[in-house]
């Protein structure tokens, strides 16, 4: 071989070798990876499983709910987006003032028509609405496990609250905001002036006087005393401790001019004299606000006020308030049971959707969300929980005041009469009592006028 040719071949082989050396090495097969285990989604909670079933059958339904302004309604409105997402049911809230709600419901029930599927109901409304056939009997729903899941736990609602919304042997509403009435007091003011928590009506009156005397610019007590049923609501708590009565349940006889009833009205109006300027026009918002803004040292009010009182975004006295059961009068210590619940209208074409709404909003499974949003407690499991009692100082006062209400019920008496005539009776009491409070007439004339008018009502 020609040496020149040899060197050319050698150079060519060298170049080819260099090219192969610079090329990427052949790809190696990736190591075999063990198969990844796919994690199963966590099992649905009972609430989620219920929601899925409801969405399948009722998703897309729209319901309309009539309500009055109330802390619990604000809590429910905050819960509504989650309910709608869970069930696919759309909720339309129609909110109004309490008096307007009463007028609207009575008008609808009298006309035999309804624009609502569910409504906010109370013991004062129930008898009249039931007698007009406006309310759906909820017993078939409560007894049907296909409609009422285990997590709803109706029996966990305080018995006194369940009973207050029953009529004619039927459960006509599910309680969500049970109320008693007790004493709220500003602990800072009491400590500052060395005041003791009053345990008798005489002590209550004297404490109100001392607060007004010792704390410039502060009223002794705040209460609702507005003309009409608001006056009756508050005055009725004072009637029985003085031995008074509204109507004798055994004889159905008006007892408004009895000595005890007269004495209770005189005391109530004397106590209101230590209230803020303008107290004669106070409904519950004004009564609450006066105490929450530090304008009154005490307040006798519904337990429903407590979450608002303890809300630092709304109340200047949050964290500074003590709670006590109603002071005793000459004839004992008594309070009453009131509150609100959800009913269904008998003519609604969307009863299953309305019941799903009521179940979700008032059920035990959603209770903690409801309370965290400012809802008023009505369940035994919550009120009896020692940790919750430490967190919410008014729970113990509710339990003690429920005992006072039970003592009254044992006598066959109550602050709300279970009759469709109650709205008329309470209006008469509140009108004449308010006239006495403002000085238009004296207390004796007021109860005599009440007696005559209520006798006429009872004779209907």
LUMBA-908678 format. One record per residue (C-alpha): residue number from 1; x, y, z. Coordinates in Angstrom, 2 decimals. Layout:
N
{NUM, {X, Y, Z}}
...
***
This chain:
460
{1, {0.00, 0.00, 0.00}}
{2, {1.25, 3.41, -0.84}}
{3, {2.30, 5.03, 2.38}}
{4, {0.51, 8.24, 1.44}}
{5, {-2.65, 6.28, 0.93}}
{6, {-2.04, 4.49, 4.23}}
{7, {-1.78, 7.76, 6.13}}
{8, {-4.95, 9.09, 4.48}}
{9, {-6.88, 5.99, 5.57}}
{10, {-5.43, 6.27, 9.07}}
{11, {-6.45, 9.92, 9.30}}
{12, {-9.94, 9.08, 8.10}}
{13, {-10.34, 6.33, 10.71}}
{14, {-9.06, 8.67, 13.41}}
{15, {-11.61, 11.32, 12.42}}
{16, {-14.46, 8.83, 12.42}}
{17, {-13.40, 7.60, 15.84}}
{18, {-13.38, 11.17, 17.15}}
{19, {-16.84, 11.81, 15.73}}
{20, {-18.23, 8.71, 17.42}}
{21, {-16.48, 9.70, 20.62}}
{22, {-18.21, 13.10, 20.62}}
{23, {-21.61, 11.64, 19.92}}
{24, {-24.07, 11.06, 22.80}}
{25, {-23.89, 7.59, 24.26}}
{26, {-26.74, 5.32, 23.45}}
{27, {-29.72, 5.88, 25.70}}
{28, {-30.07, 3.40, 28.47}}
{29, {-33.44, 2.02, 29.44}}
{30, {-34.84, 3.76, 32.53}}
{31, {-34.87, 1.76, 35.69}}
{32, {-38.17, 0.13, 36.31}}
{33, {-40.10, 2.14, 38.96}}
{34, {-42.51, 0.42, 41.29}}
{35, {-46.11, 1.30, 40.46}}
{36, {-47.44, 4.31, 42.41}}
{37, {-50.37, 3.56, 44.69}}
{38, {-53.34, 5.84, 44.04}}
{39, {-54.76, 7.09, 47.34}}
{40, {-58.50, 6.80, 47.62}}
{41, {-60.30, 10.03, 48.51}}
{42, {-61.33, 10.26, 52.16}}
{43, {-64.79, 8.88, 52.80}}
{44, {-67.58, 11.42, 52.79}}
{45, {-68.83, 12.62, 56.14}}
{46, {-72.47, 11.88, 56.98}}
{47, {-73.26, 15.52, 56.24}}
{48, {-71.53, 15.38, 52.86}}
{49, {-73.23, 12.11, 51.96}}
{50, {-76.60, 13.62, 52.87}}
{51, {-75.83, 16.70, 50.81}}
{52, {-74.97, 14.61, 47.76}}
{53, {-78.29, 12.78, 47.99}}
{54, {-80.20, 16.03, 48.38}}
{55, {-78.40, 17.59, 45.42}}
{56, {-79.28, 14.61, 43.24}}
{57, {-83.00, 14.89, 43.96}}
{58, {-83.49, 18.58, 44.74}}
{59, {-80.59, 20.46, 43.18}}
{60, {-81.76, 23.54, 41.29}}
{61, {-84.78, 24.14, 43.55}}
{62, {-85.29, 27.68, 44.86}}
{63, {-87.01, 28.33, 48.19}}
{64, {-88.16, 31.58, 49.79}}
{65, {-87.86, 32.10, 53.55}}
{66, {-89.61, 34.83, 55.60}}
{67, {-87.60, 36.04, 58.61}}
{68, {-87.22, 38.90, 61.07}}
{69, {-83.91, 40.58, 61.85}}
{70, {-82.12, 38.53, 64.51}}
{71, {-78.54, 37.47, 65.36}}
{72, {-79.35, 33.86, 64.42}}
{73, {-80.58, 34.93, 60.99}}
{74, {-77.26, 36.69, 60.41}}
{75, {-75.54, 33.41, 61.30}}
{76, {-77.76, 31.46, 58.90}}
{77, {-77.09, 33.89, 56.07}}
{78, {-73.36, 33.32, 56.55}}
{79, {-73.99, 29.56, 56.33}}
{80, {-76.12, 29.83, 53.20}}
{81, {-73.34, 29.67, 50.56}}
{82, {-72.10, 26.36, 52.00}}
{83, {-75.65, 24.99, 52.11}}
{84, {-76.28, 26.00, 48.51}}
{85, {-72.99, 24.44, 47.35}}
{86, {-73.69, 21.22, 49.27}}
{87, {-77.30, 20.71, 48.18}}
{88, {-77.79, 22.78, 45.04}}
{89, {-80.82, 24.43, 46.67}}
{90, {-81.04, 28.21, 46.25}}
{91, {-82.25, 30.23, 49.27}}
{92, {-84.00, 33.59, 48.92}}
{93, {-84.22, 35.48, 52.21}}
{94, {-87.07, 37.94, 52.81}}
{95, {-86.03, 39.81, 55.95}}
{96, {-88.14, 42.39, 57.78}}
{97, {-88.86, 43.85, 61.22}}
{98, {-90.65, 41.55, 63.70}}
{99, {-93.92, 43.45, 63.61}}
{100, {-93.91, 43.46, 59.82}}
{101, {-93.27, 39.71, 59.80}}
{102, {-96.25, 39.10, 62.08}}
{103, {-98.50, 41.24, 59.89}}
{104, {-97.28, 39.57, 56.70}}
{105, {-97.79, 36.03, 57.99}}
{106, {-101.23, 36.72, 59.43}}
{107, {-102.29, 38.36, 56.16}}
{108, {-101.07, 35.41, 54.10}}
{109, {-102.59, 32.82, 56.41}}
{110, {-105.94, 34.61, 56.35}}
{111, {-105.95, 34.77, 52.56}}
{112, {-105.27, 31.06, 52.15}}
{113, {-102.22, 31.64, 49.96}}
{114, {-98.50, 31.82, 50.56}}
{115, {-95.41, 33.13, 48.84}}
{116, {-93.07, 31.35, 51.27}}
{117, {-91.77, 27.83, 51.70}}
{118, {-90.32, 28.30, 55.19}}
{119, {-90.68, 30.96, 57.83}}
{120, {-89.33, 32.18, 61.14}}
{121, {-91.92, 31.37, 63.79}}
{122, {-92.37, 31.99, 67.52}}
{123, {-94.78, 30.97, 70.31}}
{124, {-96.73, 34.21, 69.88}}
{125, {-97.45, 33.42, 66.20}}
{126, {-97.91, 29.66, 66.32}}
{127, {-101.49, 29.21, 67.62}}
{128, {-103.07, 31.69, 65.21}}
{129, {-101.12, 30.44, 62.19}}
{130, {-101.85, 26.82, 63.07}}
{131, {-105.58, 27.39, 63.50}}
{132, {-105.66, 28.97, 60.05}}
{133, {-103.97, 25.90, 58.55}}
{134, {-100.88, 27.83, 57.49}}
{135, {-98.28, 25.58, 59.15}}
{136, {-97.13, 22.12, 58.12}}
{137, {-97.04, 19.39, 60.78}}
{138, {-93.36, 18.44, 61.09}}
{139, {-93.86, 15.14, 62.92}}
{140, {-93.93, 13.01, 59.73}}
{141, {-90.60, 14.53, 58.69}}
{142, {-89.00, 14.05, 62.10}}
{143, {-90.07, 10.40, 62.19}}
{144, {-88.88, 9.57, 58.66}}
{145, {-85.19, 8.54, 58.61}}
{146, {-85.14, 9.08, 54.86}}
{147, {-85.86, 12.77, 55.44}}
{148, {-84.19, 13.38, 58.81}}
{149, {-80.63, 12.03, 59.19}}
{150, {-79.24, 10.78, 62.49}}
{151, {-76.87, 13.75, 62.76}}
{152, {-79.83, 16.13, 63.06}}
{153, {-80.56, 14.84, 66.62}}
{154, {-83.85, 16.56, 67.43}}
{155, {-83.84, 15.30, 71.03}}
{156, {-80.65, 17.27, 71.70}}
{157, {-82.61, 20.52, 71.45}}
{158, {-83.62, 21.66, 74.94}}
{159, {-87.03, 20.20, 75.80}}
{160, {-88.39, 23.56, 76.96}}
{161, {-87.64, 25.03, 73.55}}
{162, {-89.15, 22.08, 71.68}}
{163, {-92.35, 22.34, 73.69}}
{164, {-92.78, 26.08, 73.21}}
{165, {-93.23, 25.62, 69.45}}
{166, {-95.68, 22.74, 69.69}}
{167, {-99.43, 23.26, 69.45}}
{168, {-102.40, 20.95, 69.22}}
{169, {-100.18, 17.93, 69.84}}
{170, {-98.01, 18.67, 66.80}}
{171, {-94.46, 19.93, 66.37}}
{172, {-94.86, 22.94, 64.12}}
{173, {-91.39, 24.49, 64.21}}
{174, {-87.79, 23.48, 64.85}}
{175, {-86.24, 25.78, 67.49}}
{176, {-83.02, 27.52, 66.60}}
{177, {-82.92, 30.45, 69.04}}
{178, {-84.33, 29.49, 72.39}}
{179, {-84.53, 32.41, 74.78}}
{180, {-84.85, 32.98, 78.47}}
{181, {-84.63, 36.35, 80.19}}
{182, {-81.94, 37.09, 82.76}}
{183, {-79.81, 39.86, 84.24}}
{184, {-76.78, 41.30, 82.46}}
{185, {-74.47, 43.51, 84.53}}
{186, {-71.30, 45.51, 83.90}}
{187, {-68.67, 43.90, 86.14}}
{188, {-66.35, 46.92, 85.99}}
{189, {-69.06, 49.24, 87.30}}
{190, {-70.03, 46.78, 90.02}}
{191, {-66.41, 46.39, 91.15}}
{192, {-65.76, 50.13, 90.98}}
{193, {-68.65, 50.94, 93.30}}
{194, {-68.62, 47.79, 95.44}}
{195, {-72.03, 46.65, 94.24}}
{196, {-73.36, 43.13, 94.77}}
{197, {-75.30, 41.19, 92.16}}
{198, {-78.98, 41.60, 93.11}}
{199, {-80.84, 38.45, 94.08}}
{200, {-84.19, 40.06, 94.96}}
{201, {-86.40, 42.54, 93.15}}
{202, {-85.88, 45.11, 95.90}}
{203, {-82.12, 44.77, 95.51}}
{204, {-82.47, 45.13, 91.73}}
{205, {-84.30, 48.43, 92.12}}
{206, {-81.81, 49.73, 94.68}}
{207, {-78.82, 48.70, 92.54}}
{208, {-80.26, 50.55, 89.54}}
{209, {-80.66, 53.63, 91.71}}
{210, {-77.08, 53.44, 93.01}}
{211, {-75.56, 53.04, 89.55}}
{212, {-77.40, 56.09, 88.27}}
{213, {-76.37, 58.06, 91.36}}
{214, {-72.71, 57.00, 91.51}}
{215, {-71.81, 56.80, 87.81}}
{216, {-72.49, 60.16, 86.08}}
{217, {-73.98, 59.80, 82.63}}
{218, {-74.86, 56.14, 83.08}}
{219, {-78.40, 54.80, 83.48}}
{220, {-79.09, 52.16, 86.07}}
{221, {-80.76, 49.65, 83.76}}
{222, {-81.81, 49.07, 80.16}}
{223, {-84.95, 47.17, 79.13}}
{224, {-87.39, 47.11, 76.23}}
{225, {-90.57, 49.01, 77.12}}
{226, {-91.94, 50.05, 73.74}}
{227, {-95.72, 50.32, 73.47}}
{228, {-97.42, 47.06, 72.51}}
{229, {-96.16, 43.49, 72.71}}
{230, {-92.54, 44.57, 73.42}}
{231, {-93.73, 46.05, 76.71}}
{232, {-95.67, 42.87, 77.47}}
{233, {-92.65, 40.69, 76.65}}
{234, {-90.57, 42.36, 79.35}}
{235, {-93.25, 43.11, 81.94}}
{236, {-94.49, 39.49, 81.88}}
{237, {-91.20, 38.36, 83.45}}
{238, {-92.02, 40.47, 86.51}}
{239, {-95.70, 39.50, 86.90}}
{240, {-95.28, 36.04, 88.43}}
{241, {-92.57, 36.86, 91.03}}
{242, {-95.07, 39.29, 92.56}}
{243, {-97.82, 36.67, 92.61}}
{244, {-99.65, 38.10, 89.63}}
{245, {-101.28, 36.27, 86.75}}
{246, {-102.50, 37.06, 83.26}}
{247, {-105.23, 34.46, 82.77}}
{248, {-106.14, 31.65, 85.14}}
{249, {-105.49, 28.50, 83.05}}
{250, {-108.06, 26.48, 85.01}}
{251, {-110.99, 28.86, 84.59}}
{252, {-109.84, 30.88, 81.55}}
{253, {-110.55, 34.01, 83.59}}
{254, {-108.63, 37.27, 83.19}}
{255, {-106.55, 38.04, 86.30}}
{256, {-104.97, 41.33, 85.29}}
{257, {-106.43, 43.45, 88.08}}
{258, {-105.26, 41.05, 90.78}}
{259, {-103.11, 42.64, 93.53}}
{260, {-99.97, 40.82, 92.39}}
{261, {-100.35, 41.92, 88.76}}
{262, {-100.88, 45.53, 89.85}}
{263, {-97.86, 45.44, 92.13}}
{264, {-95.68, 44.02, 89.35}}
{265, {-96.65, 46.83, 86.99}}
{266, {-95.91, 49.46, 89.62}}
{267, {-92.51, 47.88, 90.26}}
{268, {-91.70, 47.52, 86.57}}
{269, {-92.43, 51.18, 85.88}}
{270, {-90.39, 52.23, 88.93}}
{271, {-87.45, 50.22, 87.62}}
{272, {-87.76, 51.71, 84.14}}
{273, {-87.44, 55.17, 85.71}}
{274, {-83.73, 54.37, 86.12}}
{275, {-83.39, 53.67, 82.42}}
{276, {-81.82, 55.82, 79.71}}
{277, {-83.60, 58.84, 78.33}}
{278, {-86.13, 57.65, 75.75}}
{279, {-86.53, 54.18, 77.25}}
{280, {-90.30, 54.31, 76.65}}
{281, {-89.62, 53.81, 72.94}}
{282, {-87.05, 51.04, 73.38}}
{283, {-87.46, 47.84, 71.42}}
{284, {-84.76, 45.18, 71.71}}
{285, {-82.18, 46.87, 69.42}}
{286, {-82.23, 50.07, 71.47}}
{287, {-82.18, 48.20, 74.78}}
{288, {-79.22, 46.08, 73.69}}
{289, {-77.32, 49.03, 72.26}}
{290, {-77.63, 51.14, 75.42}}
{291, {-76.00, 48.40, 77.48}}
{292, {-73.44, 47.43, 74.83}}
{293, {-72.28, 51.04, 74.48}}
{294, {-71.83, 51.43, 78.23}}
{295, {-74.82, 53.72, 78.71}}
{296, {-76.48, 51.47, 81.31}}
{297, {-74.96, 49.44, 84.13}}
{298, {-77.47, 46.57, 83.95}}
{299, {-79.89, 45.08, 81.48}}
{300, {-82.79, 42.66, 81.84}}
{301, {-83.09, 41.05, 78.43}}
{302, {-83.36, 37.93, 76.35}}
{303, {-80.46, 35.50, 76.41}}
{304, {-80.29, 36.01, 72.65}}
{305, {-78.51, 39.30, 73.35}}
{306, {-75.50, 37.60, 74.93}}
{307, {-73.54, 36.74, 71.74}}
{308, {-73.91, 40.36, 70.60}}
{309, {-72.89, 41.69, 74.01}}
{310, {-69.72, 39.57, 73.88}}
{311, {-68.85, 40.59, 70.32}}
{312, {-65.94, 43.09, 70.58}}
{313, {-66.68, 44.41, 67.11}}
{314, {-70.10, 45.60, 68.28}}
{315, {-69.91, 45.94, 72.05}}
{316, {-67.77, 48.20, 74.24}}
{317, {-68.45, 45.97, 77.24}}
{318, {-67.45, 42.65, 75.65}}
{319, {-65.55, 40.56, 78.19}}
{320, {-66.69, 42.80, 81.04}}
{321, {-70.20, 41.40, 81.57}}
{322, {-71.61, 39.13, 84.24}}
{323, {-74.82, 37.13, 83.95}}
{324, {-77.28, 36.11, 86.65}}
{325, {-80.74, 34.53, 86.86}}
{326, {-83.74, 36.74, 87.48}}
{327, {-83.97, 38.13, 91.03}}
{328, {-86.72, 36.75, 93.23}}
{329, {-89.88, 38.62, 94.05}}
{330, {-92.11, 38.17, 97.11}}
{331, {-93.60, 35.02, 95.54}}
{332, {-90.45, 33.44, 94.14}}
{333, {-88.01, 33.59, 91.23}}
{334, {-89.44, 32.89, 87.79}}
{335, {-88.55, 33.51, 84.19}}
{336, {-90.03, 32.44, 80.90}}
{337, {-89.20, 30.66, 77.69}}
{338, {-89.46, 32.30, 74.31}}
{339, {-87.61, 31.95, 71.09}}
{340, {-87.71, 31.34, 67.39}}
{341, {-87.82, 28.36, 65.10}}
{342, {-88.28, 27.46, 61.45}}
{343, {-91.68, 26.28, 60.21}}
{344, {-92.84, 25.15, 56.78}}
{345, {-95.95, 26.45, 55.07}}
{346, {-98.61, 23.85, 54.40}}
{347, {-99.18, 25.10, 50.84}}
{348, {-95.55, 25.09, 49.73}}
{349, {-94.87, 23.01, 46.63}}
{350, {-91.23, 22.63, 47.72}}
{351, {-91.59, 21.04, 51.14}}
{352, {-88.71, 18.58, 50.75}}
{353, {-86.33, 21.38, 49.83}}
{354, {-87.63, 23.52, 52.69}}
{355, {-87.11, 20.63, 55.10}}
{356, {-83.57, 20.08, 53.82}}
{357, {-82.89, 23.77, 54.51}}
{358, {-84.28, 23.51, 58.06}}
{359, {-82.37, 20.27, 58.69}}
{360, {-79.05, 21.77, 57.65}}
{361, {-79.44, 25.09, 59.46}}
{362, {-80.70, 23.69, 62.78}}
{363, {-78.95, 20.29, 62.86}}
{364, {-76.39, 19.19, 65.41}}
{365, {-73.79, 18.55, 62.69}}
{366, {-73.66, 22.25, 61.78}}
{367, {-74.12, 23.61, 65.31}}
{368, {-70.53, 24.75, 65.84}}
{369, {-70.52, 26.74, 62.60}}
{370, {-73.83, 28.33, 63.60}}
{371, {-72.56, 29.35, 67.04}}
{372, {-69.24, 30.60, 65.68}}
{373, {-71.22, 32.90, 63.39}}
{374, {-73.17, 34.38, 66.32}}
{375, {-76.18, 32.05, 66.44}}
{376, {-78.16, 31.67, 69.66}}
{377, {-77.65, 28.33, 71.41}}
{378, {-80.62, 25.96, 71.87}}
{379, {-78.99, 22.53, 72.24}}
{380, {-78.31, 20.63, 75.45}}
{381, {-75.00, 19.18, 74.25}}
{382, {-73.68, 22.70, 73.81}}
{383, {-75.06, 24.24, 76.99}}
{384, {-73.93, 21.31, 79.16}}
{385, {-70.36, 21.18, 77.81}}
{386, {-67.97, 22.36, 80.61}}
{387, {-65.45, 23.68, 78.10}}
{388, {-68.13, 25.69, 76.33}}
{389, {-69.44, 26.99, 79.65}}
{390, {-65.96, 28.35, 80.34}}
{391, {-65.83, 29.90, 76.87}}
{392, {-69.33, 31.37, 77.01}}
{393, {-70.00, 32.69, 80.54}}
{394, {-73.72, 33.17, 79.89}}
{395, {-74.40, 29.44, 79.34}}
{396, {-74.72, 28.82, 83.07}}
{397, {-77.19, 31.69, 83.43}}
{398, {-79.30, 30.18, 80.65}}
{399, {-79.43, 26.83, 82.45}}
{400, {-80.33, 28.45, 85.77}}
{401, {-83.02, 30.58, 84.17}}
{402, {-84.49, 27.56, 82.40}}
{403, {-84.99, 26.08, 85.86}}
{404, {-86.89, 29.24, 86.81}}
{405, {-89.04, 28.86, 83.70}}
{406, {-89.65, 25.19, 84.50}}
{407, {-90.85, 26.16, 87.99}}
{408, {-93.43, 28.41, 86.37}}
{409, {-94.49, 25.73, 83.89}}
{410, {-95.00, 23.28, 86.76}}
{411, {-97.75, 25.60, 87.96}}
{412, {-99.38, 25.46, 84.56}}
{413, {-98.37, 29.06, 83.87}}
{414, {-96.29, 30.77, 81.24}}
{415, {-95.33, 34.16, 79.92}}
{416, {-96.99, 33.34, 76.58}}
{417, {-100.53, 31.96, 76.56}}
{418, {-101.04, 28.99, 74.19}}
{419, {-104.02, 30.53, 72.43}}
{420, {-104.59, 32.25, 69.09}}
{421, {-105.99, 35.15, 71.14}}
{422, {-102.58, 35.85, 72.67}}
{423, {-101.55, 38.47, 70.12}}
{424, {-104.62, 40.55, 70.99}}
{425, {-104.17, 40.04, 74.72}}
{426, {-100.49, 40.98, 74.66}}
{427, {-101.22, 44.07, 72.58}}
{428, {-103.79, 45.25, 75.15}}
{429, {-101.39, 44.62, 78.03}}
{430, {-98.55, 46.40, 76.27}}
{431, {-100.64, 49.39, 75.28}}
{432, {-102.20, 50.06, 78.68}}
{433, {-98.99, 49.25, 80.54}}
{434, {-97.07, 51.70, 78.38}}
{435, {-99.64, 54.40, 79.07}}
{436, {-98.96, 53.91, 82.77}}
{437, {-95.21, 54.05, 82.20}}
{438, {-95.43, 57.40, 80.43}}
{439, {-97.71, 58.81, 83.13}}
{440, {-100.77, 59.13, 80.94}}
{441, {-102.71, 56.97, 83.43}}
{442, {-101.82, 55.36, 86.75}}
{443, {-101.05, 51.65, 87.13}}
{444, {-104.39, 50.85, 88.80}}
{445, {-106.35, 52.40, 85.93}}
{446, {-104.13, 50.52, 83.47}}
{447, {-104.77, 47.05, 84.90}}
{448, {-108.49, 47.73, 85.24}}
{449, {-108.62, 48.70, 81.56}}
{450, {-106.63, 45.59, 80.63}}
{451, {-108.98, 43.41, 82.66}}
{452, {-112.07, 44.64, 80.86}}
{453, {-110.56, 44.40, 77.37}}
{454, {-109.12, 40.93, 77.95}}
{455, {-112.45, 39.71, 79.34}}
{456, {-114.03, 40.87, 76.08}}
{457, {-111.35, 39.06, 74.06}}
{458, {-111.77, 35.81, 76.00}}
{459, {-115.52, 35.89, 75.47}}
{460, {-115.09, 35.77, 71.68}}
***
